Amino acid sequence: MLCPYDTLAAAVAAAVLDLSATPFRWSQAFRAMTSRSRHPTIAQRIATAPAAIVANPTPASGSPAMRRAHPTHRTVRRSRRAVLLAVLASAAGVSDGWAEENECRRAPTLSAGPILSLGRVSAPGRTAFVKDGLARAGCPDPGPVCRERAYLVTGDAVILGERRGAFLCATYRSGKDDEVGRTGWIPAEAVALESAASVALEGWLGAWKQAEAQIRVTRGDKAGTLAVAGDATWGAGDPERVRRGGIHTGEMSGTFVPVGDAASFAVGEAGTLPVQKGAETDCKIWLRRLGPWLVVDDNLACGGLNVTFRGVYRRTL
Protein backbone atom coordinates (compact mmCIF):
# COMPACT_ATOMS: atom_id res chain seq x y z
CA MET A 1 0.00 0.00 0.00
CA LEU A 2 1.28 3.46 -0.83
CA CYS A 3 1.85 5.81 2.05
CA PRO A 4 -1.27 7.94 2.77
CA TYR A 5 0.32 11.10 1.37
CA ASP A 6 1.21 9.38 -1.91
CA THR A 7 -2.34 8.12 -2.31
CA LEU A 8 -3.90 11.45 -1.38
CA ALA A 9 -1.69 13.34 -3.81
CA ALA A 10 -2.44 10.86 -6.59
CA ALA A 11 -6.18 11.21 -6.02
CA VAL A 12 -5.99 15.00 -5.99
CA ALA A 13 -3.82 15.13 -9.12
CA ALA A 14 -6.10 12.81 -11.05
CA ALA A 15 -9.19 14.79 -10.05
CA VAL A 16 -7.66 18.15 -11.00
CA LEU A 17 -6.45 17.00 -14.42
CA ASP A 18 -9.41 14.82 -15.29
CA LEU A 19 -12.04 17.56 -15.45
CA SER A 20 -14.59 15.14 -16.87
CA ALA A 21 -14.84 13.75 -13.35
CA THR A 22 -16.06 17.04 -11.80
CA PRO A 23 -17.31 17.94 -9.27
CA PHE A 24 -14.34 16.87 -7.15
CA ARG A 25 -15.20 15.79 -3.62
CA TRP A 26 -12.64 16.25 -0.87
CA SER A 27 -14.13 13.26 0.97
CA GLN A 28 -13.04 11.05 -1.94
CA ALA A 29 -9.47 12.26 -1.64
CA PHE A 30 -9.29 11.69 2.08
CA ARG A 31 -10.88 8.26 1.78
CA ALA A 32 -8.06 7.51 -0.65
CA MET A 33 -5.57 8.15 2.15
CA THR A 34 -6.40 4.78 3.66
CA SER A 35 -7.24 2.84 0.51
CA ARG A 36 -4.97 0.38 -1.25
CA SER A 37 -3.49 1.31 -4.62
CA ARG A 38 -2.69 -1.01 -7.49
CA HIS A 39 -0.65 1.67 -9.25
CA PRO A 40 2.58 2.36 -7.32
CA THR A 41 3.90 4.48 -10.17
CA ILE A 42 1.25 7.13 -9.53
CA ALA A 43 3.23 8.59 -6.63
CA GLN A 44 6.31 8.89 -8.83
CA ARG A 45 4.45 11.37 -11.07
CA ILE A 46 3.49 13.77 -8.28
CA ALA A 47 6.41 16.11 -8.89
CA THR A 48 5.32 16.68 -12.50
CA ALA A 49 1.65 17.26 -11.73
CA PRO A 50 1.73 21.05 -11.05
CA ALA A 51 3.37 21.81 -14.41
CA ALA A 52 0.89 19.58 -16.21
CA ILE A 53 -2.03 21.26 -14.46
CA VAL A 54 -0.87 24.73 -15.47
CA ALA A 55 -0.19 23.62 -19.02
CA ASN A 56 -3.58 21.95 -19.49
CA PRO A 57 -6.21 23.91 -17.52
CA THR A 58 -9.09 23.25 -19.94
CA PRO A 59 -11.24 20.14 -20.29
CA ALA A 60 -10.26 17.64 -22.93
CA SER A 61 -12.32 17.47 -26.11
CA GLY A 62 -15.36 15.28 -25.66
CA SER A 63 -15.81 16.20 -21.99
CA PRO A 64 -19.42 16.69 -20.87
CA ALA A 65 -20.70 20.26 -21.29
CA MET A 66 -20.72 22.29 -18.10
CA ARG A 67 -22.87 25.27 -17.14
CA ARG A 68 -21.26 28.69 -17.21
CA ALA A 69 -20.02 29.24 -13.69
CA HIS A 70 -21.05 32.23 -11.64
CA PRO A 71 -18.05 34.65 -11.19
CA THR A 72 -17.99 33.91 -7.48
CA HIS A 73 -17.94 30.19 -8.19
CA ARG A 74 -15.01 30.64 -10.59
CA THR A 75 -13.09 32.48 -7.89
CA VAL A 76 -13.78 29.68 -5.45
CA ARG A 77 -12.66 27.11 -8.00
CA ARG A 78 -9.43 29.01 -8.65
CA SER A 79 -8.79 29.16 -4.92
CA ARG A 80 -9.50 25.45 -4.64
CA ARG A 81 -7.07 24.78 -7.51
CA ALA A 82 -4.34 26.68 -5.61
CA VAL A 83 -5.07 24.66 -2.48
CA LEU A 84 -4.88 21.42 -4.46
CA LEU A 85 -1.50 22.42 -5.87
CA ALA A 86 -0.24 23.15 -2.37
CA VAL A 87 -1.43 19.71 -1.23
CA LEU A 88 0.40 18.10 -4.14
CA ALA A 89 3.64 19.88 -3.35
CA SER A 90 3.38 19.03 0.33
CA ALA A 91 2.55 15.38 -0.34
CA ALA A 92 5.45 15.03 -2.76
CA GLY A 93 7.84 16.34 -0.13
CA VAL A 94 6.53 14.01 2.55
CA SER A 95 6.69 11.08 0.12
CA ASP A 96 10.47 11.43 -0.18
CA GLY A 97 10.83 10.72 3.52
CA TRP A 98 8.62 7.66 3.43
CA ALA A 99 10.66 6.15 0.59
CA GLU A 100 13.49 5.52 3.06
CA GLU A 101 11.45 3.12 5.18
CA ASN A 102 13.00 -0.03 3.68
CA GLU A 103 10.64 0.27 0.73
CA CYS A 104 10.50 -2.57 -1.80
CA ARG A 105 7.34 -2.56 -3.89
CA ARG A 106 7.98 -0.64 -7.11
CA ALA A 107 9.05 -1.87 -10.53
CA PRO A 108 12.84 -2.23 -10.95
CA THR A 109 14.63 0.90 -12.13
CA LEU A 110 17.54 1.21 -14.54
CA SER A 111 18.24 4.95 -14.46
CA ALA A 112 19.23 4.92 -10.77
CA GLY A 113 19.77 2.54 -7.90
CA PRO A 114 21.67 -0.74 -7.72
CA ILE A 115 22.52 -2.75 -10.83
CA LEU A 116 19.91 -5.42 -11.37
CA SER A 117 20.82 -9.08 -11.44
CA LEU A 118 19.08 -12.35 -12.21
CA GLY A 119 18.36 -14.94 -9.55
CA ARG A 120 16.42 -18.13 -9.01
CA VAL A 121 14.74 -19.37 -5.84
CA SER A 122 16.82 -22.25 -4.50
CA ALA A 123 15.18 -22.82 -1.11
CA PRO A 124 12.91 -25.88 -0.88
CA GLY A 125 9.17 -25.47 -0.63
CA ARG A 126 7.68 -21.99 -0.36
CA THR A 127 9.59 -18.76 0.15
CA ALA A 128 7.27 -16.08 1.48
CA PHE A 129 7.67 -12.42 0.60
CA VAL A 130 8.45 -10.16 3.54
CA LYS A 131 6.75 -6.84 4.31
CA ASP A 132 8.68 -3.60 3.94
CA GLY A 133 8.83 -0.73 6.41
CA LEU A 134 5.86 1.03 4.82
CA ALA A 135 3.61 -1.96 5.48
CA ARG A 136 4.85 -2.49 9.04
CA ALA A 137 7.44 -0.71 11.15
CA GLY A 138 10.54 -2.80 11.75
CA CYS A 139 10.20 -4.87 8.58
CA PRO A 140 11.79 -6.58 6.77
CA ASP A 141 12.52 -9.02 9.56
CA PRO A 142 12.60 -12.84 9.80
CA GLY A 143 9.78 -12.85 12.36
CA PRO A 144 6.26 -14.06 11.49
CA VAL A 145 4.70 -10.58 11.80
CA CYS A 146 6.60 -9.48 8.69
CA ARG A 147 5.73 -12.53 6.61
CA GLU A 148 3.40 -12.01 3.63
CA ARG A 149 0.88 -14.50 2.28
CA ALA A 150 2.35 -14.24 -1.25
CA TYR A 151 5.19 -16.64 -1.88
CA LEU A 152 7.59 -18.04 -4.47
CA VAL A 153 8.50 -21.68 -5.06
CA THR A 154 11.71 -23.45 -5.89
CA GLY A 155 12.91 -22.64 -9.39
CA ASP A 156 11.08 -19.32 -9.79
CA ALA A 157 13.21 -16.77 -11.64
CA VAL A 158 13.41 -13.28 -10.11
CA ILE A 159 15.02 -9.92 -10.81
CA LEU A 160 17.13 -8.80 -7.87
CA GLY A 161 17.81 -5.22 -6.86
CA GLU A 162 18.71 -3.61 -3.55
CA ARG A 163 19.95 -5.57 -0.57
CA ARG A 164 19.09 -4.63 3.03
CA GLY A 165 20.82 -6.85 5.56
CA ALA A 166 19.60 -10.41 5.10
CA PHE A 167 16.98 -9.49 2.48
CA LEU A 168 16.95 -8.82 -1.27
CA CYS A 169 14.38 -6.75 -3.14
CA ALA A 170 13.04 -9.19 -5.74
CA THR A 171 10.60 -8.86 -8.64
CA TYR A 172 8.68 -11.82 -9.99
CA ARG A 173 6.57 -11.78 -13.16
CA SER A 174 4.45 -14.54 -14.61
CA GLY A 175 5.38 -15.71 -18.09
CA LYS A 176 1.72 -16.01 -19.09
CA ASP A 177 -0.40 -13.51 -17.16
CA ASP A 178 0.40 -9.78 -17.10
CA GLU A 179 -1.61 -9.33 -13.92
CA VAL A 180 0.42 -11.89 -11.95
CA GLY A 181 3.55 -10.42 -10.43
CA ARG A 182 5.02 -9.08 -7.24
CA THR A 183 7.92 -6.98 -5.98
CA GLY A 184 9.01 -7.41 -2.37
CA TRP A 185 11.71 -8.48 0.05
CA ILE A 186 12.78 -12.12 0.17
CA PRO A 187 15.49 -13.77 2.30
CA ALA A 188 18.83 -13.54 0.49
CA GLU A 189 19.66 -17.10 1.57
CA ALA A 190 16.64 -18.39 -0.36
CA VAL A 191 17.86 -17.29 -3.79
CA ALA A 192 20.89 -18.16 -5.94
CA LEU A 193 22.43 -15.62 -8.29
CA GLU A 194 22.66 -16.52 -11.96
CA SER A 195 25.19 -15.09 -14.37
CA ALA A 196 23.69 -12.96 -17.13
CA ALA A 197 23.91 -14.56 -20.56
CA SER A 198 25.20 -12.56 -23.52
CA VAL A 199 22.43 -11.06 -25.64
CA ALA A 200 22.67 -10.97 -29.44
CA LEU A 201 20.59 -8.59 -31.56
CA GLU A 202 18.08 -11.36 -32.15
CA GLY A 203 17.54 -11.58 -28.41
CA TRP A 204 15.93 -8.14 -28.41
CA LEU A 205 13.52 -8.70 -31.29
CA GLY A 206 9.82 -9.29 -30.80
CA ALA A 207 6.68 -7.97 -29.16
CA TRP A 208 6.88 -7.35 -25.43
CA LYS A 209 3.97 -6.72 -23.08
CA GLN A 210 3.07 -5.79 -19.54
CA ALA A 211 -0.19 -4.51 -18.05
CA GLU A 212 -1.20 -1.31 -19.90
CA ALA A 213 1.93 -1.14 -22.07
CA GLN A 214 3.39 -2.89 -25.09
CA ILE A 215 6.66 -2.50 -26.96
CA ARG A 216 7.85 -3.87 -30.29
CA VAL A 217 11.54 -4.17 -31.18
CA THR A 218 12.61 -4.67 -34.80
CA ARG A 219 15.82 -4.34 -36.78
CA GLY A 220 16.86 -0.79 -37.60
CA ASP A 221 17.66 0.57 -41.07
CA LYS A 222 21.40 0.54 -40.35
CA ALA A 223 23.42 -2.55 -39.50
CA GLY A 224 23.74 -3.15 -35.76
CA THR A 225 20.79 -0.92 -34.85
CA LEU A 226 17.39 -1.71 -33.43
CA ALA A 227 14.12 0.22 -33.71
CA VAL A 228 11.67 0.32 -30.85
CA ALA A 229 8.10 1.63 -30.66
CA GLY A 230 5.62 1.40 -27.83
CA ASP A 231 2.42 2.74 -26.37
CA ALA A 232 1.14 2.82 -22.82
CA THR A 233 -2.01 3.82 -20.98
CA TRP A 234 -3.16 4.59 -17.48
CA GLY A 235 -6.73 3.82 -16.46
CA ALA A 236 -7.58 1.36 -19.24
CA GLY A 237 -8.34 -1.27 -16.62
CA ASP A 238 -11.04 0.88 -15.03
CA PRO A 239 -14.41 0.38 -16.83
CA GLU A 240 -15.83 3.64 -15.48
CA ARG A 241 -12.81 5.62 -16.67
CA VAL A 242 -13.03 3.92 -20.05
CA ARG A 243 -16.74 4.77 -20.29
CA ARG A 244 -16.19 8.50 -19.78
CA GLY A 245 -13.00 8.69 -21.84
CA GLY A 246 -10.70 9.39 -18.89
CA ILE A 247 -7.80 7.21 -20.03
CA HIS A 248 -4.32 8.80 -20.16
CA THR A 249 -2.01 7.69 -22.98
CA GLY A 250 1.63 7.83 -24.00
CA GLU A 251 3.86 6.62 -26.79
CA MET A 252 7.53 6.46 -27.67
CA SER A 253 9.75 5.36 -30.56
CA GLY A 254 13.44 5.50 -31.35
CA THR A 255 16.49 3.78 -32.76
CA PHE A 256 19.37 2.54 -30.64
CA VAL A 257 22.51 0.45 -30.62
CA PRO A 258 22.48 -1.99 -27.70
CA VAL A 259 25.60 -2.44 -25.60
CA GLY A 260 25.43 -6.06 -24.55
CA ASP A 261 22.18 -6.49 -22.65
CA ALA A 262 21.53 -2.76 -22.13
CA ALA A 263 20.42 0.24 -24.16
CA SER A 264 19.12 3.77 -23.69
CA PHE A 265 17.98 6.73 -25.74
CA ALA A 266 16.04 9.98 -25.59
CA VAL A 267 13.42 11.30 -27.98
CA GLY A 268 13.79 15.01 -28.72
CA GLU A 269 12.32 17.36 -31.30
CA ALA A 270 15.01 16.30 -33.77
CA GLY A 271 14.47 12.60 -33.20
CA THR A 272 16.47 9.98 -31.29
CA LEU A 273 19.58 11.10 -29.41
CA PRO A 274 21.80 9.74 -26.60
CA VAL A 275 19.97 9.74 -23.31
CA GLN A 276 22.58 11.98 -21.65
CA LYS A 277 21.97 14.65 -24.30
CA GLY A 278 18.22 14.69 -23.90
CA ALA A 279 16.52 17.64 -22.27
CA GLU A 280 14.75 17.21 -18.96
CA THR A 281 11.38 17.34 -20.73
CA ASP A 282 12.36 14.82 -23.44
CA CYS A 283 11.12 11.26 -23.19
CA LYS A 284 14.04 9.13 -21.94
CA ILE A 285 14.08 5.35 -22.10
CA TRP A 286 16.39 2.75 -20.53
CA LEU A 287 16.15 -0.94 -21.49
CA ARG A 288 17.78 -4.14 -20.33
CA ARG A 289 17.40 -7.74 -21.44
CA LEU A 290 17.56 -9.84 -18.32
CA GLY A 291 16.73 -13.53 -18.42
CA PRO A 292 13.39 -14.01 -20.19
CA TRP A 293 12.35 -10.39 -19.62
CA LEU A 294 12.77 -6.94 -21.05
CA VAL A 295 13.15 -4.44 -18.21
CA VAL A 296 12.18 -0.87 -19.10
CA ASP A 297 12.57 2.40 -17.25
CA ASP A 298 11.67 5.96 -18.22
CA ASN A 299 11.78 9.48 -16.81
CA LEU A 300 7.98 9.78 -16.58
CA ALA A 301 7.94 12.23 -19.52
CA CYS A 302 6.63 9.88 -22.21
CA GLY A 303 2.91 10.49 -21.87
CA GLY A 304 0.09 11.91 -19.79
CA LEU A 305 -0.19 11.98 -16.01
CA ASN A 306 0.58 8.60 -14.41
CA VAL A 307 1.55 7.05 -17.76
CA THR A 308 4.86 5.18 -17.69
CA PHE A 309 6.65 2.45 -19.63
CA ARG A 310 8.49 1.39 -16.48
CA GLY A 311 8.14 -2.29 -15.72
CA VAL A 312 9.04 -5.87 -16.56
CA TYR A 313 7.83 -7.10 -19.96
CA ARG A 314 7.30 -10.63 -21.20
CA ARG A 315 7.76 -11.59 -24.84
CA THR A 316 4.54 -12.43 -26.67
CA LEU A 317 5.88 -12.85 -30.23
C-alpha positions in Angstrom: 0.0 0.0 0.0 1.3 3.5 -0.8 1.8 5.8 2.0 -1.3 7.9 2.8 0.3 11.1 1.4 1.2 9.4 -1.9 -2.3 8.1 -2.3 -3.9 11.5 -1.4 -1.7 13.3 -3.8 -2.4 10.9 -6.6 -6.2 11.2 -6.0 -6.0 15.0 -6.0 -3.8 15.1 -9.1 -6.1 12.8 -11.0 -9.2 14.8 -10.0 -7.7 18.1 -11.0 -6.5 17.0 -14.4 -9.4 14.8 -15.3 -12.0 17.6 -15.5 -14.6 15.1 -16.9 -14.8 13.8 -13.4 -16.1 17.0 -11.8 -17.3 17.9 -9.3 -14.3 16.9 -7.2 -15.2 15.8 -3.6 -12.6 16.3 -0.9 -14.1 13.3 1.0 -13.0 11.0 -1.9 -9.5 12.3 -1.6 -9.3 11.7 2.1 -10.9 8.3 1.8 -8.1 7.5 -0.6 -5.6 8.1 2.2 -6.4 4.8 3.7 -7.2 2.8 0.5 -5.0 0.4 -1.2 -3.5 1.3 -4.6 -2.7 -1.0 -7.5 -0.7 1.7 -9.3 2.6 2.4 -7.3 3.9 4.5 -10.2 1.3 7.1 -9.5 3.2 8.6 -6.6 6.3 8.9 -8.8 4.5 11.4 -11.1 3.5 13.8 -8.3 6.4 16.1 -8.9 5.3 16.7 -12.5 1.6 17.3 -11.7 1.7 21.0 -11.0 3.4 21.8 -14.4 0.9 19.6 -16.2 -2.0 21.3 -14.5 -0.9 24.7 -15.5 -0.2 23.6 -19.0 -3.6 22.0 -19.5 -6.2 23.9 -17.5 -9.1 23.3 -19.9 -11.2 20.1 -20.3 -10.3 17.6 -22.9 -12.3 17.5 -26.1 -15.4 15.3 -25.7 -15.8 16.2 -22.0 -19.4 16.7 -20.9 -20.7 20.3 -21.3 -20.7 22.3 -18.1 -22.9 25.3 -17.1 -21.3 28.7 -17.2 -20.0 29.2 -13.7 -21.0 32.2 -11.6 -18.1 34.7 -11.2 -18.0 33.9 -7.5 -17.9 30.2 -8.2 -15.0 30.6 -10.6 -13.1 32.5 -7.9 -13.8 29.7 -5.5 -12.7 27.1 -8.0 -9.4 29.0 -8.6 -8.8 29.2 -4.9 -9.5 25.4 -4.6 -7.1 24.8 -7.5 -4.3 26.7 -5.6 -5.1 24.7 -2.5 -4.9 21.4 -4.5 -1.5 22.4 -5.9 -0.2 23.1 -2.4 -1.4 19.7 -1.2 0.4 18.1 -4.1 3.6 19.9 -3.3 3.4 19.0 0.3 2.5 15.4 -0.3 5.5 15.0 -2.8 7.8 16.3 -0.1 6.5 14.0 2.6 6.7 11.1 0.1 10.5 11.4 -0.2 10.8 10.7 3.5 8.6 7.7 3.4 10.7 6.2 0.6 13.5 5.5 3.1 11.4 3.1 5.2 13.0 0.0 3.7 10.6 0.3 0.7 10.5 -2.6 -1.8 7.3 -2.6 -3.9 8.0 -0.6 -7.1 9.1 -1.9 -10.5 12.8 -2.2 -10.9 14.6 0.9 -12.1 17.5 1.2 -14.5 18.2 5.0 -14.5 19.2 4.9 -10.8 19.8 2.5 -7.9 21.7 -0.7 -7.7 22.5 -2.7 -10.8 19.9 -5.4 -11.4 20.8 -9.1 -11.4 19.1 -12.3 -12.2 18.4 -14.9 -9.6 16.4 -18.1 -9.0 14.7 -19.4 -5.8 16.8 -22.3 -4.5 15.2 -22.8 -1.1 12.9 -25.9 -0.9 9.2 -25.5 -0.6 7.7 -22.0 -0.4 9.6 -18.8 0.1 7.3 -16.1 1.5 7.7 -12.4 0.6 8.5 -10.2 3.5 6.8 -6.8 4.3 8.7 -3.6 3.9 8.8 -0.7 6.4 5.9 1.0 4.8 3.6 -2.0 5.5 4.8 -2.5 9.0 7.4 -0.7 11.1 10.5 -2.8 11.7 10.2 -4.9 8.6 11.8 -6.6 6.8 12.5 -9.0 9.6 12.6 -12.8 9.8 9.8 -12.8 12.4 6.3 -14.1 11.5 4.7 -10.6 11.8 6.6 -9.5 8.7 5.7 -12.5 6.6 3.4 -12.0 3.6 0.9 -14.5 2.3 2.4 -14.2 -1.2 5.2 -16.6 -1.9 7.6 -18.0 -4.5 8.5 -21.7 -5.1 11.7 -23.5 -5.9 12.9 -22.6 -9.4 11.1 -19.3 -9.8 13.2 -16.8 -11.6 13.4 -13.3 -10.1 15.0 -9.9 -10.8 17.1 -8.8 -7.9 17.8 -5.2 -6.9 18.7 -3.6 -3.5 20.0 -5.6 -0.6 19.1 -4.6 3.0 20.8 -6.8 5.6 19.6 -10.4 5.1 17.0 -9.5 2.5 17.0 -8.8 -1.3 14.4 -6.7 -3.1 13.0 -9.2 -5.7 10.6 -8.9 -8.6 8.7 -11.8 -10.0 6.6 -11.8 -13.2 4.5 -14.5 -14.6 5.4 -15.7 -18.1 1.7 -16.0 -19.1 -0.4 -13.5 -17.2 0.4 -9.8 -17.1 -1.6 -9.3 -13.9 0.4 -11.9 -11.9 3.5 -10.4 -10.4 5.0 -9.1 -7.2 7.9 -7.0 -6.0 9.0 -7.4 -2.4 11.7 -8.5 0.0 12.8 -12.1 0.2 15.5 -13.8 2.3 18.8 -13.5 0.5 19.7 -17.1 1.6 16.6 -18.4 -0.4 17.9 -17.3 -3.8 20.9 -18.2 -5.9 22.4 -15.6 -8.3 22.7 -16.5 -12.0 25.2 -15.1 -14.4 23.7 -13.0 -17.1 23.9 -14.6 -20.6 25.2 -12.6 -23.5 22.4 -11.1 -25.6 22.7 -11.0 -29.4 20.6 -8.6 -31.6 18.1 -11.4 -32.2 17.5 -11.6 -28.4 15.9 -8.1 -28.4 13.5 -8.7 -31.3 9.8 -9.3 -30.8 6.7 -8.0 -29.2 6.9 -7.4 -25.4 4.0 -6.7 -23.1 3.1 -5.8 -19.5 -0.2 -4.5 -18.0 -1.2 -1.3 -19.9 1.9 -1.1 -22.1 3.4 -2.9 -25.1 6.7 -2.5 -27.0 7.9 -3.9 -30.3 11.5 -4.2 -31.2 12.6 -4.7 -34.8 15.8 -4.3 -36.8 16.9 -0.8 -37.6 17.7 0.6 -41.1 21.4 0.5 -40.3 23.4 -2.5 -39.5 23.7 -3.1 -35.8 20.8 -0.9 -34.9 17.4 -1.7 -33.4 14.1 0.2 -33.7 11.7 0.3 -30.8 8.1 1.6 -30.7 5.6 1.4 -27.8 2.4 2.7 -26.4 1.1 2.8 -22.8 -2.0 3.8 -21.0 -3.2 4.6 -17.5 -6.7 3.8 -16.5 -7.6 1.4 -19.2 -8.3 -1.3 -16.6 -11.0 0.9 -15.0 -14.4 0.4 -16.8 -15.8 3.6 -15.5 -12.8 5.6 -16.7 -13.0 3.9 -20.1 -16.7 4.8 -20.3 -16.2 8.5 -19.8 -13.0 8.7 -21.8 -10.7 9.4 -18.9 -7.8 7.2 -20.0 -4.3 8.8 -20.2 -2.0 7.7 -23.0 1.6 7.8 -24.0 3.9 6.6 -26.8 7.5 6.5 -27.7 9.7 5.4 -30.6 13.4 5.5 -31.3 16.5 3.8 -32.8 19.4 2.5 -30.6 22.5 0.4 -30.6 22.5 -2.0 -27.7 25.6 -2.4 -25.6 25.4 -6.1 -24.5 22.2 -6.5 -22.6 21.5 -2.8 -22.1 20.4 0.2 -24.2 19.1 3.8 -23.7 18.0 6.7 -25.7 16.0 10.0 -25.6 13.4 11.3 -28.0 13.8 15.0 -28.7 12.3 17.4 -31.3 15.0 16.3 -33.8 14.5 12.6 -33.2 16.5 10.0 -31.3 19.6 11.1 -29.4 21.8 9.7 -26.6 20.0 9.7 -23.3 22.6 12.0 -21.6 22.0 14.7 -24.3 18.2 14.7 -23.9 16.5 17.6 -22.3 14.7 17.2 -19.0 11.4 17.3 -20.7 12.4 14.8 -23.4 11.1 11.3 -23.2 14.0 9.1 -21.9 14.1 5.4 -22.1 16.4 2.8 -20.5 16.2 -0.9 -21.5 17.8 -4.1 -20.3 17.4 -7.7 -21.4 17.6 -9.8 -18.3 16.7 -13.5 -18.4 13.4 -14.0 -20.2 12.4 -10.4 -19.6 12.8 -6.9 -21.1 13.2 -4.4 -18.2 12.2 -0.9 -19.1 12.6 2.4 -17.2 11.7 6.0 -18.2 11.8 9.5 -16.8 8.0 9.8 -16.6 7.9 12.2 -19.5 6.6 9.9 -22.2 2.9 10.5 -21.9 0.1 11.9 -19.8 -0.2 12.0 -16.0 0.6 8.6 -14.4 1.6 7.0 -17.8 4.9 5.2 -17.7 6.6 2.5 -19.6 8.5 1.4 -16.5 8.1 -2.3 -15.7 9.0 -5.9 -16.6 7.8 -7.1 -20.0 7.3 -10.6 -21.2 7.8 -11.6 -24.8 4.5 -12.4 -26.7 5.9 -12.9 -30.2 
